[in-house]
C-alpha cells in the first residue's frame, strides 16, 4: 500500500509537470484567441498602469468590472518600469494570468480526490492534456480564470473543507464571469440542500468576495456592482451581443461534439458514472449549457466551465467503470490505471487531430508583431491600421503613446485607396501591399494566412485633417 501511494505521488507530480510543459509549449505572447484578450484586459491593464490606451464600448458603457485589468496592471507596471520599450510587461501579465489559471488543474485533482487518489490522478491527467484546457490556460479570458476559481471552490465543497474559502472562490468566479452564475447557483443549491452549516460558511465567503468586488469597482470609479445590471441590459436587453452573430438553440451540441472529438459520446456517458456526490456538478453543467443555448450569440468559451466539468466528471466516471470491470477480472486491477491513462491520452489526441489543435484557434500574431516593430522606430509619429486589423494593434503592445488611425475596410478589400487625410496624418501604415504613392516597404511579418507589412513615408505628421479617423474618436463614433 505504501509503495502504491508513492507511485501515485510520483505519477501525480509527473502529470503536473507535463501540464506545465504543454502550456509553455502553447504560450504565444503575440497571438490572440479573441479580441477580448487584447482590448478588454491587456489594454485596460496597460491603461491603469501607464495612463493611456483605447477605451472600447464595454468600458464606456460600464458593462464590465475591473478585476482582471487591475490584476494585470501590477505586472504590466513592473514590466514597463524594467523594460519600457520591450514586451516584458506583456510577458509578465500573460504569465501571471496563466499561473492563476492553473487553479483549474488543482480543482480537477481536488474533485477526483473527493473519491480517491486514483480518481484524482485521472482527473488531473485529463485536465492536463486536453487541448482546450491547455489553450484556455494561456489565453487571457475571464472564462479561463473563472473556471479555475469555481472548480476549486466546488472541490472544497465536496471535500467539506475550508467552506468559507469555497464560498469566496465560487462568488469570485461569478464576479469574474457573470455568465457563470447559473452554474454556481445550481451547484450550491443542490450541494448545500438543507445543510445550514454549509450555507452559512458559503455565504460568509461570498460576502468577502462581494466586498472585494465592491472595492474593485470603487477603485475604478464605478458604482459598485452596477456593471452586472449594465451587462445584462446591454448584451441581452439591448441586443449588443447579437451584433457578433447569432445561431440556433442546438449549436452548442454541435460545438460539444466538435470540441470533445469523435469520442464525445463516450466522454458524456462516462460523466454520468461519476457517482452520486457529483450530481450537483453534473446538473450545473447541464443547466449552464441549456441556459446559454437560449441566448442567440454563442461561443464555445461561454460554456467552457461546463465542458471542463464534464471532462473532469468523465475522468472520475471512467475510474469507476474500470473498477467495475477489474472487479470481475482477477489480476486486472494492476493494469487498470495505466490503461486508463493511455486511453485518455488517446482520446485527447483524437480531439486534437479532429480539430487541428490550439494553433488553429489563434491568429493575428504577425499583425501584432508588425505593430510593435513599427512603434520602435522613433521617426514614426502616426500609425495607420486597417479596420480589419483593429483588434491586433493596441497601445499595450506598441509600448508608447503613438496616435493610431483607423483605415476604412474598403482599402484592405482593394475597393478604395488610402484616404488622403490619413496619408498626411500618419507616416507609417500597416498593410499587406503598398497603401499609397510615397510609402516604401520597411519590413513584413508573415503568418499562416496573413502578411502584415510596414510601409513608411518621409516627413512629419499632420493630424488635423484626420481627426475622424483617430482611434478613440473612430471607436466612439462607430460604437466599437
C-alpha positions in Angstrom: 0.0 0.0 0.0 2.9 2.3 0.9 4.6 1.6 -2.5 1.3 2.2 -4.3 0.9 5.6 -2.6 4.4 6.5 -3.5 3.8 5.6 -7.1 0.6 7.7 -7.2 2.5 10.7 -5.8 5.3 10.3 -8.5 2.7 9.9 -11.2 0.8 13.0 -10.0 3.9 15.1 -10.0 4.8 13.8 -13.5 1.4 14.8 -14.8 1.6 18.2 -13.2 5.0 18.8 -14.9 3.5 17.6 -18.2 0.6 20.1 -17.8 3.1 22.9 -17.3 5.2 21.8 -20.2 2.3 21.7 -22.6 1.2 25.2 -21.5 4.7 26.5 -22.0 4.7 25.0 -25.5 1.4 26.6 -26.3 2.3 30.0 -25.0 2.4 32.8 -27.6 2.7 36.4 -26.4 1.6 37.9 -29.8 -1.4 36.0 -31.0 -4.9 36.0 -29.6 -7.9 33.7 -29.5 -10.4 36.5 -29.1 -10.3 40.3 -29.2 -11.3 40.4 -25.5 -7.8 39.3 -24.6 -6.3 42.5 -26.0 -9.0 45.2 -25.7 -10.8 44.2 -22.5 -7.9 43.0 -20.4 -4.4 43.7 -21.6 -5.2 47.2 -22.9 -7.2 48.1 -19.8 -4.4 46.8 -17.5 -1.9 48.8 -19.6 -4.2 51.9 -19.3 -4.3 51.5 -15.5 -0.5 51.1 -15.4 0.5 53.8 -17.8 -2.4 56.2 -18.1 -3.1 55.8 -21.8 -4.8 53.3 -24.1 -8.0 52.7 -26.0 -11.4 52.5 -24.3 -13.9 50.2 -26.0 -17.7 50.5 -25.7 -17.8 47.9 -22.9 -15.8 50.2 -20.6 -17.5 53.3 -21.8 -20.9 51.8 -21.0 -19.6 50.2 -17.8 -20.7 46.6 -18.5 -17.5 45.1 -17.0 -15.8 45.2 -13.7 -12.1 45.9 -13.5 -10.9 42.8 -11.5 -8.9 41.3 -14.3 -7.3 44.6 -15.6 -6.5 45.6 -12.0 -4.8 42.2 -11.5 -2.8 42.6 -14.8 -1.9 46.3 -14.1 0.7 45.3 -11.4 2.8 43.0 -13.7 2.4 45.5 -16.6 3.6 48.4 -14.4 6.6 46.3 -13.3 7.5 45.2 -16.8 7.2 48.8 -18.1 9.4 50.1 -15.3 12.1 47.5 -16.0 11.9 47.4 -19.8 9.7 50.2 -21.1 10.4 49.5 -24.8 10.1 45.8 -24.9 7.2 43.4 -24.2 8.4 42.3 -20.7 5.2 43.9 -19.4 3.1 41.6 -21.8 5.1 38.5 -20.7 4.6 39.2 -17.0 0.9 39.9 -17.4 0.2 36.8 -19.5 2.4 34.5 -17.4 0.7 35.8 -14.2 -2.7 35.1 -15.7 -1.6 31.6 -16.9 -0.3 30.8 -13.5 -3.6 31.7 -11.9 -5.4 29.5 -14.5 -3.5 26.5 -13.2 -6.1 26.5 -10.4 -8.3 24.5 -12.8 -5.8 21.7 -12.6 -5.9 21.8 -8.8 -9.7 21.9 -8.9 -9.8 18.8 -11.1 -7.4 17.0 -8.8 -9.5 18.1 -5.8 -12.7 16.8 -7.4 -11.2 13.5 -8.0 -9.6 13.3 -4.6 -13.1 13.5 -3.0 -13.3 9.9 -4.2 -9.7 8.6 -4.1 -6.2 9.5 -5.2 -6.6 7.3 -8.2 -9.6 9.3 -9.3 -7.6 12.4 -8.6 -4.8 11.3 -10.8 -7.0 10.6 -13.8 -9.0 13.8 -13.4 -5.7 15.7 -13.3 -4.4 13.9 -16.3 -7.4 14.7 -18.4 -7.4 18.4 -17.4 -3.6 18.5 -18.1 -3.6 17.1 -21.6 -6.9 18.1 -23.1 -6.0 20.7 -25.8 -8.9 23.0 -24.9 -7.7 23.0 -21.3 -4.2 23.9 -22.5 -5.2 26.7 -24.8 -7.7 28.3 -22.5 -5.0 28.3 -19.8 -2.7 30.6 -21.9 -5.4 32.9 -23.1 -6.3 36.0 -21.1 -10.1 35.3 -20.9 -12.5 35.7 -18.0 -13.8 32.2 -18.7 -10.4 30.7 -18.1 -9.9 32.3 -14.7 -13.5 31.8 -13.6 -13.3 28.1 -14.4 -10.3 27.7 -12.1 -11.9 29.6 -9.3 -15.2 27.8 -9.5 -13.9 24.3 -9.9 -11.5 24.8 -6.9 -14.5 26.1 -4.9 -16.6 23.1 -5.9 -13.8 20.7 -4.9 -13.6 22.2 -1.4 -17.4 21.9 -1.0 -17.3 18.2 -2.0 -14.4 17.6 0.3 -16.2 19.5 3.1 -13.1 21.6 3.8 -12.4 25.3 4.1 -16.0 26.1 3.2 -15.7 29.8 3.7 -12.8 29.8 1.2 -15.1 27.7 -1.1 -17.8 30.4 -0.9 -15.2 33.1 -1.6 -13.9 31.2 -4.7 -17.3 30.5 -6.1 -18.6 34.0 -5.7 -15.3 35.5 -7.1 -15.7 33.2 -10.1 -19.1 34.8 -10.7 -17.7 38.3 -10.3 -15.0 37.4 -12.9 -17.5 35.8 -15.3 -21.1 36.9 -14.6 -22.5 34.4 -17.1 -21.3 31.5 -14.9 -23.8 32.5 -12.2 -26.3 29.8 -13.3 -23.6 27.1 -12.8 -22.7 28.3 -9.3 -26.3 28.8 -8.3 -27.4 25.3 -9.3 -24.4 23.7 -7.8 -24.7 25.4 -4.4 -28.5 24.8 -4.2 -28.1 21.0 -4.8 -24.8 20.6 -2.9 -25.9 22.5 0.2 -29.5 21.4 0.4 -30.6 21.9 4.0 -27.1 21.9 5.4 -27.3 25.3 7.2 -23.7 24.9 8.4 -22.6 24.8 4.7 -24.9 27.6 3.7 -23.6 29.8 6.5 -19.9 29.2 5.5 -20.6 29.7 1.8 -22.5 32.9 2.4 -19.7 34.3 4.6 -17.1 33.5 1.9 -19.4 35.0 -0.7 -19.8 38.3 1.2 -16.0 38.5 1.4 -15.8 38.1 -2.4 -18.5 40.7 -2.8 -16.6 43.1 -0.6 -13.6 42.6 -2.9 -15.7 43.3 -5.9 -17.1 46.5 -4.4 -13.6 47.7 -3.5 -12.5 47.0 -7.1 -15.4 49.0 -8.5 -14.8 51.9 -6.2 -11.1 51.9 -7.1 -12.1 52.0 -10.8 -14.5 54.9 -10.2 -17.6 52.8 -10.8 -20.8 52.5 -8.9 -20.5 49.2 -7.0 -21.9 46.2 -8.9 -23.7 48.4 -11.4 -21.8 46.7 -14.2 -23.7 43.4 -13.5 -27.0 45.1 -14.4 -25.5 47.0 -17.3 -24.0 43.8 -18.7 -27.4 42.0 -18.9 -29.2 45.2 -20.0 -26.7 45.9 -22.8 -25.8 42.4 -24.1 -29.3 40.8 -23.9 -31.8 43.6 -23.4 -30.3 45.9 -26.0 -29.1 43.1 -28.2 -25.4 44.2 -28.2 -24.1 40.6 -28.1 -26.2 39.7 -31.1 -24.1 42.1 -33.2 -21.4 39.5 -33.2 -23.6 36.8 -34.7 -26.4 34.5 -33.6 -27.1 30.8 -34.0 -29.8 28.2 -33.3 -30.6 26.6 -30.0 -28.8 23.3 -30.8 -25.5 24.8 -31.9 -23.8 24.1 -28.5 -24.4 20.4 -29.1 -22.5 20.7 -32.3 -19.8 22.6 -30.5 -19.6 19.9 -27.9 -19.2 17.2 -30.5 -16.5 19.2 -32.2 -14.7 20.1 -29.0 -14.8 16.7 -27.5 -13.8 15.0 -30.7 -15.0 11.6 -32.2 -15.3 10.0 -28.7 -17.6 12.7 -27.4 -20.5 10.2 -26.7 -18.2 8.1 -24.6 -17.0 11.1 -22.7 -20.5 12.2 -21.9 -21.6 8.7 -20.9 -18.6 8.3 -18.6 -19.5 11.6 -16.9 -22.8 10.1 -15.8 -21.0 7.4 -13.9 -19.0 9.8 -11.7 -21.2 8.9 -8.8 -23.9 10.4 -6.5 -21.7 13.0 -4.8 -21.0 14.6 -8.2 -24.6 15.0 -9.3 -24.8 18.7 -8.4 -21.9 19.4 -10.7 -23.4 17.3 -13.5 -26.7 19.2 -13.1 -24.9 22.6 -13.0 -23.0 21.8 -16.2 -26.2 20.7 -18.0 -28.2 23.7 -16.9 -25.4 26.0 -18.0 -25.3 24.6 -21.5 -29.2 24.7 -21.7 -29.3 28.3 -20.4 -26.7 29.5 -22.8 -28.5 27.7 -25.6 -31.4 30.1 -25.2 -29.1 33.1 -25.9 -28.7 33.9 -29.6 -25.0 34.7 -29.5 -23.0 31.6 -28.9 -19.2 31.0 -28.4 -17.6 27.8 -27.2 -15.7 29.7 -24.5 -19.0 30.7 -22.9 -19.7 27.1 -21.9 -16.1 26.2 -21.1 -16.8 25.8 -17.4 -19.5 23.3 -18.2 -17.2 21.4 -20.7 -14.3 21.3 -18.3 -16.6 20.0 -15.6 -18.0 17.3 -17.9 -14.4 16.2 -18.8 -13.4 16.0 -15.2 -16.5 14.0 -14.3 -15.9 11.7 -17.2 -12.4 11.1 -15.9 -13.8 10.2 -12.5 -16.5 8.1 -14.0 -14.0 6.2 -16.2 -12.2 5.1 -13.0 -15.5 3.8 -11.5 -16.2 1.9 -14.7 -12.7 0.5 -14.8 -13.1 -0.6 -11.1 -16.3 -2.5 -12.0 -14.6 -4.2 -14.9 -11.4 -5.2 -12.9 -13.5 -6.5 -10.0 -14.7 -9.2 -12.4 -11.2 -9.9 -13.7 -8.8 -11.2 -11.1 -5.3 -9.6 -11.5 -6.6 -6.9 -13.9 -6.7 -4.1 -11.2 -2.9 -3.6 -11.5 -3.3 -2.7 -15.2 -6.5 -0.6 -14.9 -4.8 2.7 -14.1 -2.1 2.6 -16.8 -4.7 1.5 -19.4 -6.9 4.4 -18.4 -4.0 6.9 -18.7 -3.2 5.6 -22.2 -6.9 5.6 -23.1 -7.4 9.2 -22.1 -4.3 10.3 -23.8 -5.6 8.6 -27.0 -9.0 10.3 -26.7 -7.3 13.7 -26.1 -5.1 13.1 -29.1 -8.1 12.2 -31.3 -9.7 15.5 -30.3 -6.6 17.4 -31.2 -6.4 15.7 -34.6 -10.1 16.3 -35.3 -10.0 20.0 -34.5 -6.5 20.9 -35.6 -5.4 21.8 -32.1 -4.7 25.1 -30.3 -2.6 26.5 -33.1 -5.6 26.8 -35.5 -7.6 28.6 -32.8 -5.4 31.7 -32.5 -4.4 34.3 -35.0 -3.1 37.8 -35.7 0.4 37.4 -34.2 2.1 38.7 -37.3 0.0 41.9 -37.2 0.7 42.5 -33.6 4.5 41.9 -34.2 4.4 44.3 -37.1 2.7 47.0 -35.0 5.2 46.6 -32.2 8.1 46.8 -34.7 6.6 50.0 -36.1 6.4 51.7 -32.8 10.1 51.0 -32.1 11.0 53.4 -34.9 11.5 56.9 -33.4 10.6 58.7 -36.6 7.1 57.4 -36.7 4.6 60.0 -35.4 1.4 58.3 -36.6 0.4 54.7 -37.4 -2.5 53.8 -39.7 -4.1 50.3 -39.3 -6.8 48.7 -41.5 -10.0 48.4 -39.6 -9.9 44.6 -40.1 -6.7 44.6 -38.1 -8.0 46.9 -35.4 -8.2 44.1 -32.8 -4.5 43.2 -33.1 -2.8 46.6 -32.7 -3.1 48.1 -29.3 -1.1 50.5 -27.1 -0.2 47.8 -24.7 2.0 46.2 -27.5 3.1 49.4 -29.1 4.7 50.4 -25.8 4.4 54.1 -26.4 1.6 56.6 -26.7 1.5 56.7 -30.5 -1.5 58.0 -32.4 -3.3 55.3 -34.3 -5.6 55.9 -37.3 -8.3 53.5 -38.4 -8.3 52.9 -42.2 -11.8 52.1 -43.5 -12.4 48.4 -44.5 -12.6 49.2 -48.3 -8.8 49.8 -48.6 -7.8 46.3 -47.4 -10.5 44.9 -49.7 -9.0 46.7 -52.7 -12.1 48.8 -53.2 -10.7 52.2 -52.3 -7.4 53.9 -51.8 -5.9 55.1 -48.6 -7.8 58.2 -47.6 -5.5 61.3 -48.3 -6.2 62.7 -44.8 -4.8 59.5 -43.2 -1.8 59.6 -45.6 -1.0 63.1 -44.3 -1.6 62.3 -40.6 0.3 59.0 -40.5 3.8 58.4 -41.8 3.5 54.6 -41.2 0.9 52.2 -42.5 0.4 48.5 -41.8 -1.0 46.8 -44.9 -0.3 43.6 -47.0 0.6 45.7 -50.0 1.7 49.3 -50.8 -1.1 51.6 -49.4 -0.4 54.8 -51.5 2.3 56.5 -53.5 5.1 57.8 -51.3 5.1 54.9 -48.9 8.0 52.5 -49.1 8.3 49.0 -47.7 10.2 48.7 -44.5 9.6 45.1 -43.3 7.0 42.3 -43.2 5.7 39.8 -40.7 4.2 36.6 -42.2 1.7 34.2 -40.5 -0.3 31.2 -41.7 -2.8 33.3 -43.7 -1.8 36.9 -43.3 1.1 39.1 -44.3 1.5 42.3 -42.4 3.9 44.8 -43.8 5.1 48.1 -42.6 5.2 51.0 -45.1 6.9 54.3 -44.3 7.0 57.7 -45.9 9.4 60.5 -45.1 8.3 63.6 -43.4 6.2 64.7 -40.4 2.5 64.1 -39.5 -0.4 66.5 -39.8 -3.2 65.1 -37.6 -5.6 68.0 -38.3 -7.4 66.6 -41.4 -7.7 63.1 -40.0 -9.4 63.7 -36.6 -12.4 61.5 -37.5 -10.0 58.5 -38.1 -8.1 58.8 -34.8 -8.6 55.6 -32.9 -10.6 56.7 -29.9 -12.7 59.2 -31.9 -13.5 56.5 -34.5 -14.3 53.9 -31.8 -16.7 56.4 -30.1 -18.4 57.3 -33.4 -18.8 53.7 -34.5 -19.7 52.1 -31.2 -16.6 50.0 -31.1 
